[in-house]
Amino acid sequence: MLSSNTLKLENYTIERVQRNGMRFYQVKDDGNLVADLPSVTTVLGQTKDQSGLDKWRKKVGDVEADRISTLSMNRGTIMHRLIELYKATSGNASERLIALKEVAKEDEETNQFKDEELGSLFLSEAWKFFYKFYFNSSDYFDRVDEVLDAEVFLWTTKGGGWAGTVDNISKMVDGKILIIDYKNSRKPKREEWVQDYFMQTAAYFVAYWDRTGIKADGAEIWIANEIDNIPQTFTLTQQDLEFYSQEFMRRRKLFKEKFDI
């Protein structure tokens, strides 16, 4: 189970299950089922307008679409792991990078795709995207006073309930608590293209508040892409998060109506 500085999850066990191609989390307390919840990304994925995606798949073909989707997903999985490992190192930036490279060589999660046909590509692409964050993140790291939680499981039963894993929750030097989410993409994003990212982050905002009583002051979404060296940053205020949490709850209601879950 994932550890956390602020979340009291010691008595809970979390089991991830797949049903009908959708991801759910079963939360148990001493073996007793407390909640059976869809993941945040499942809710959003099953209730989004697929017309744009269908048009893109038709344009590039199913084989190429599957290749791009698999690369993006696995690259993102390893990239998140590298960021997590980096944040656990100490010293100056150069010392931390050296330490990361040594740890990553033996880390099972970092090398989980090594035996697959494209495993080396996934790993090299993940490192390339990690460097985009590393070489352009000094402002972020300078602003962080304390990382409160990283890669930690969150859940809530509010609004029908949902669950997921948040990348990072940090206390900044100005005292504000921010939710940080890392993404990767083929190309730069327009704000209208990332509304689901905003809702995803807002869902974590609600769950974190529910689990801890701490109301985050805002959020930042960092997106590294294949074209630009500097990641895009989208900033959400607490008011933004409250707005997008209502939008997410609307999508959760649609999910309930569609699947009776």
Secondary structure by P-SEA (a helix, b strand, c coil): cccccccccccbbbbbbbcccbbbbbbbcccccccccccaaaaaaacccaaaaaaaaaaccaaaaaaaaaaaaaaaaaaaaaaaaaaaccccaaaaaaaaaaaaaccccccccccccaaaaaaaaaaaaaaaaaaccaaaaaacccccccbbbbbbcccccbbbbbcccccccccbbbbbbbbbccccccccccaaaaaaaaaaaaaaaaacccccccbbbbbbcccccbbbbbbbcaaaaaaaaaaaaaaaaaaaaaccc
